[in-house]
Amino acid sequence: MRSYHADDQLVETNLLLRSDNEFITDYESFISQEPSTLRIQSIEKGEAIFLDRAGLNSLYDTSFYWNKFGRIISEQIFVNSKRRTEQLLFLTPKERYLLLLKDHPDYFQKYALKHIASYLGITPQSLSRIRNQISKH
């Protein structure tokens, strides 16, 4: 799955890419109860579990385990968001590419290169140059 923003010209910018059994949400929209500015798309066929805020709050009210689940998911969302922000601010495109290749090699099988480039914050042409530089070494 991926979450992305589409501008007025329908140019898509990927915010998140996810693999099997990973959590994806527009957490800001979930918390604020405002309409999302992001879209979520499934890249492959599969199963998804959808939880709305009222349903999740009902589970929180009835179960210690769901409360723990909510805390753990919130912590993961925060950590992932911080890491993503730091990567975009402090790493070069090549460093971001190599880190993605190391941490999520499966993404290169699941996602089109245009989605990977967008996720890395670069153009498909820049991604091609980086891949060519690496393959020559």
C-alpha positions as CSV (number, residue, x, y, z in Angstrom):
1,M,0.0,0.0,0.0
2,R,1.0,3.6,-0.5
3,S,-0.2,6.9,0.8
4,Y,0.2,9.9,-1.5
5,H,-0.9,13.4,-2.2
6,A,-2.3,14.5,-5.6
7,D,-2.0,18.2,-6.5
8,D,-4.4,20.1,-8.7
9,Q,-2.7,18.8,-11.9
10,L,-3.0,15.2,-10.4
11,V,0.8,15.0,-9.9
12,E,1.3,12.4,-7.2
13,T,3.8,12.6,-4.3
14,N,4.3,9.5,-2.2
15,L,4.4,10.0,1.5
16,L,4.5,6.3,2.6
17,L,5.1,3.0,1.0
18,R,4.3,-0.1,3.0
19,S,4.7,-3.9,2.7
20,D,2.6,-6.8,4.0
21,N,1.4,-6.6,7.6
22,E,2.4,-3.0,8.0
23,F,0.1,-0.2,9.2
24,I,-0.9,2.7,7.1
25,T,-3.1,5.7,7.9
26,D,-3.4,9.4,7.7
27,Y,-3.0,9.7,11.4
28,E,-3.5,13.5,11.4
29,S,-6.9,13.1,9.8
30,F,-7.7,10.2,12.2
31,I,-6.9,12.3,15.2
32,S,-8.3,15.7,14.1
33,Q,-11.4,14.1,12.4
34,E,-10.8,16.4,9.5
35,P,-10.9,15.2,5.9
36,S,-7.7,13.7,4.7
37,T,-5.4,15.4,2.2
38,L,-3.9,12.0,1.4
39,R,-5.1,9.1,-0.6
40,I,-4.3,5.4,0.2
41,Q,-3.9,2.9,-2.6
42,S,-3.4,-0.8,-2.5
43,I,-0.7,-1.9,-5.0
44,E,-1.4,-5.6,-4.7
45,K,-4.5,-7.7,-4.0
46,G,-4.8,-8.5,-0.3
47,E,-6.8,-8.1,2.8
48,A,-7.1,-4.9,4.9
49,I,-8.6,-4.1,8.2
50,F,-10.3,-0.7,8.5
51,L,-10.9,0.9,11.9
52,D,-12.8,4.1,12.2
53,R,-12.3,6.4,15.2
54,A,-15.6,5.5,16.9
55,G,-14.9,1.8,16.5
56,L,-11.4,2.0,17.8
57,N,-12.5,4.1,20.8
58,S,-15.1,1.5,21.6
59,L,-12.4,-1.2,21.5
60,Y,-10.2,1.1,23.8
61,D,-13.1,1.3,26.3
62,T,-13.6,-2.4,26.5
63,S,-10.0,-3.9,26.3
64,F,-6.7,-3.3,27.9
65,Y,-5.1,-5.0,24.9
66,W,-6.6,-2.6,22.4
67,N,-5.4,0.3,24.5
68,K,-1.9,-1.2,24.4
69,F,-2.3,-1.7,20.6
70,G,-3.3,1.9,20.2
71,R,-0.3,3.2,22.2
72,I,2.1,0.9,20.3
73,I,0.7,2.0,16.9
74,S,0.9,5.7,17.9
75,E,4.5,5.3,19.0
76,Q,5.4,3.5,15.7
77,I,3.7,6.3,13.7
78,F,5.7,8.9,15.6
79,V,9.0,7.1,15.2
80,N,8.5,6.4,11.5
81,S,7.4,10.0,10.9
82,K,10.5,11.4,12.6
83,R,12.9,9.0,10.7
84,R,11.3,9.9,7.4
85,T,11.6,13.6,8.1
86,E,15.2,13.3,9.1
87,Q,16.0,11.2,6.1
88,L,14.5,13.8,3.8
89,L,16.3,16.7,5.6
90,F,19.7,15.2,6.4
91,L,20.5,12.5,3.8
92,T,21.4,12.8,0.2
93,P,19.2,11.2,-2.4
94,K,21.8,8.5,-2.9
95,E,21.9,7.8,0.8
96,R,18.1,7.6,1.0
97,Y,18.1,5.2,-2.0
98,L,20.8,3.0,-0.4
99,L,18.9,3.0,3.0
100,L,15.6,2.0,1.3
101,L,17.4,-0.7,-0.6
102,K,18.9,-2.1,2.6
103,D,15.8,-1.7,4.8
104,H,13.1,-2.6,2.2
105,P,14.5,-4.5,-0.8
106,D,11.0,-5.8,-1.4
107,Y,9.8,-2.4,-2.4
108,F,11.8,-2.6,-5.6
109,Q,9.7,-5.7,-6.5
110,K,6.3,-4.2,-5.5
111,Y,6.5,-0.6,-6.6
112,A,7.0,1.1,-9.9
113,L,10.3,3.1,-10.0
114,K,8.2,6.3,-10.4
115,H,6.7,5.6,-6.9
116,I,10.1,4.9,-5.4
117,A,11.5,8.1,-6.9
118,S,8.6,10.1,-5.5
119,Y,9.0,8.5,-2.1
120,L,12.7,9.4,-2.1
121,G,11.8,13.0,-3.0
122,I,13.6,12.8,-6.4
123,T,12.6,12.6,-10.1
124,P,12.6,9.3,-11.9
125,Q,15.6,10.6,-14.0
126,S,17.6,11.2,-10.8
127,L,16.7,7.8,-9.5
128,S,18.0,6.3,-12.8
129,R,21.3,8.2,-12.5
130,I,21.8,7.0,-8.9
131,R,21.0,3.4,-9.9
132,N,23.5,3.7,-12.8
133,Q,26.2,5.1,-10.6
134,I,25.8,2.3,-8.1
135,S,25.7,-0.5,-10.7
136,K,29.1,0.8,-12.2
137,H,30.8,0.4,-8.8
